[in-house]
Amino acid sequence: MLQYIEGESLDQRIKRGPIPWQEAIDLMQRVLAGLGALHAASLVHRDVKPENILVEGESGVPKITDLGVAHDAVGRAMTRQGAQLGTPEYMSPEQVKGTTVDERADLYACGIVLYELLTGEVPFAGDTDFDVLKAHVDRAPDLERLPPETPSALR
C-alpha cells in the first residue's frame, strides 16, 4: 500500500535557498532515524538524495522514498540488472568504485544532502557524470562554502 504525502520534496525546498543549520540538523536527524529503521531491516537505500526525501507539510516529518536501487545486507539487489545504482552527485566512493556497498553509503549521501541544505548546492559538480564521480573519490568538499554561522563541530 502506498502512502500519499502532502508536502514537498527536499529538492523543492532547497530551490528556495539554503536552510538554517539548526533546521537542517533537525531534518537530517529525522532522516537518519528513518534510515536507521531501513538499516535495522538489513536494507541499504543506495540513492539517498533530496528528491527521495518528502517532507510532510504540517508535521515536517521527512519520509524516505524510492527504494528502487536498494539491496539487502548480504548484497541481493532489489532492482533490475544493469540499472544505475545511485545518482552521481550523491554516490559514495564505494559506489563509484564498484566495491562493496553497505549502510555507510547512505550515511555518506546524507552528508552530501546536509551540505546541500546548508549551501544550496552539492559539493561536487562537473561538466560530466565522470567529473562528478571522480570528485567523490579524489576530493574533499569545500567547507568554506558553508555559511559562516555554521558551528565548527558541524563543519
C-alpha positions as CSV (number, residue, x, y, z in Angstrom):
1,M,0.0,0.0,0.0
2,L,1.4,3.4,-1.0
3,Q,1.1,6.4,1.3
4,Y,0.2,9.8,-0.1
5,I,2.4,12.5,1.4
6,E,1.1,16.1,1.4
7,G,4.1,18.4,1.3
8,E,7.2,18.8,-0.8
9,S,10.5,17.0,-1.6
10,L,13.7,18.3,-0.1
11,D,14.9,19.3,-3.6
12,Q,11.9,21.6,-3.9
13,R,12.7,23.1,-0.6
14,I,16.4,23.6,-1.5
15,K,15.4,25.5,-4.7
16,R,14.1,28.3,-2.4
17,G,17.5,28.7,-0.8
18,P,19.8,27.3,1.9
19,I,18.2,26.2,5.2
20,P,19.5,27.5,8.6
21,W,21.8,25.0,10.2
22,Q,19.5,24.3,13.2
23,E,16.7,23.4,10.8
24,A,18.9,21.3,8.6
25,I,20.3,19.3,11.6
26,D,16.8,18.6,12.9
27,L,15.6,17.4,9.5
28,M,18.7,15.2,8.9
29,Q,18.3,13.7,12.4
30,R,14.9,12.6,11.4
31,V,16.1,11.3,8.0
32,L,18.9,9.3,9.8
33,A,16.3,7.8,12.1
34,G,14.3,6.6,9.1
35,L,17.5,5.2,7.5
36,G,18.2,3.5,10.8
37,A,15.0,1.6,10.5
38,L,15.9,0.6,7.0
39,H,19.3,-0.5,8.1
40,A,17.8,-2.4,11.0
41,A,15.8,-4.3,8.4
42,S,19.1,-5.1,6.7
43,L,18.3,-2.8,3.7
44,V,20.7,-0.2,2.2
45,H,18.9,2.5,0.2
46,R,21.8,3.4,-2.2
47,D,20.1,6.5,-3.6
48,V,19.5,9.0,-0.8
49,K,19.1,12.4,-2.3
50,P,16.8,15.4,-1.8
51,E,14.3,14.2,-4.5
52,N,13.8,11.0,-2.5
53,I,13.0,12.7,0.8
54,L,9.5,14.0,1.1
55,V,8.6,16.4,3.9
56,E,5.0,16.3,5.2
57,G,3.6,19.8,5.2
58,E,2.0,20.2,8.6
59,S,4.2,17.9,10.7
60,G,7.5,18.5,8.9
61,V,8.3,14.8,9.2
62,P,10.6,13.6,6.4
63,K,9.7,10.3,4.5
64,I,12.3,8.4,2.6
65,T,11.1,7.2,-0.8
66,D,12.2,5.3,-3.8
67,L,13.8,2.0,-2.8
68,G,14.3,1.2,-6.5
69,V,18.0,0.5,-6.1
70,A,18.0,-0.8,-2.5
71,H,19.7,-4.0,-1.6
72,D,19.8,-6.1,1.4
73,A,22.8,-6.5,3.7
74,V,24.0,-9.7,2.0
75,G,24.1,-7.9,-1.3
76,R,21.0,-9.3,-3.0
77,A,19.8,-6.5,-5.3
78,M,16.3,-5.4,-5.2
79,T,16.5,-3.7,-8.6
80,R,16.8,-4.8,-12.2
81,Q,20.1,-5.9,-13.7
82,G,22.1,-3.1,-15.3
83,A,20.3,-0.2,-13.5
84,Q,22.3,2.8,-12.4
85,L,23.0,2.3,-8.8
86,G,22.6,5.8,-7.4
87,T,22.8,9.4,-8.5
88,P,26.3,10.7,-9.3
89,E,26.0,13.8,-7.1
90,Y,25.2,11.6,-4.0
91,M,27.2,8.4,-4.6
92,S,29.7,7.3,-2.1
93,P,33.3,6.5,-3.2
94,E,32.5,2.8,-2.8
95,Q,29.6,3.0,-5.2
96,V,31.8,4.9,-7.7
97,K,34.5,2.3,-7.5
98,G,32.0,-0.6,-7.7
99,T,33.2,-2.1,-4.4
100,T,31.1,-3.5,-1.6
101,V,28.4,-1.0,-0.5
102,D,26.8,-1.0,2.9
103,E,24.9,1.3,5.2
104,R,27.8,3.8,5.2
105,A,27.0,4.7,1.6
106,D,23.6,6.0,2.8
107,L,25.4,8.0,5.6
108,Y,27.8,9.5,3.0
109,A,24.8,10.6,0.9
110,C,23.2,12.2,4.0
111,G,26.4,14.2,4.4
112,I,26.0,15.4,0.8
113,V,22.4,16.2,1.4
114,L,23.2,18.2,4.6
115,Y,25.9,20.1,2.7
116,E,23.3,21.0,0.0
117,L,20.8,22.0,2.6
118,L,23.3,24.4,4.1
119,T,24.7,25.9,0.9
120,G,22.0,25.3,-1.7
121,E,24.5,23.4,-3.9
122,V,26.0,19.9,-4.0
123,P,29.8,19.9,-3.0
124,F,30.9,18.2,-6.3
125,A,29.7,19.4,-9.7
126,G,31.2,18.9,-13.2
127,D,30.5,19.0,-16.9
128,T,30.0,15.2,-17.0
129,D,28.9,12.5,-14.6
130,F,32.5,11.2,-14.8
131,D,33.8,14.5,-13.4
132,V,31.3,14.4,-10.5
133,L,32.1,10.7,-9.7
134,K,35.8,11.3,-9.8
135,A,35.5,14.2,-7.4
136,H,33.8,12.0,-4.9
137,V,36.8,9.7,-4.9
138,D,39.6,12.3,-5.2
139,R,38.4,15.5,-3.4
140,A,37.1,16.8,-0.1
141,P,34.2,19.2,-0.1
142,D,35.0,22.9,0.2
143,L,33.9,23.7,3.7
144,E,34.5,27.4,3.1
145,R,31.2,27.4,1.1
146,L,29.3,26.6,4.3
147,P,27.6,29.6,5.9
148,P,29.8,31.5,8.4
149,E,27.4,30.8,11.3
150,T,27.8,27.0,10.8
151,P,29.3,25.7,14.1
152,S,32.8,24.3,13.9
153,A,31.6,20.9,15.2
154,L,29.2,20.7,12.3
155,R,31.9,21.6,9.8
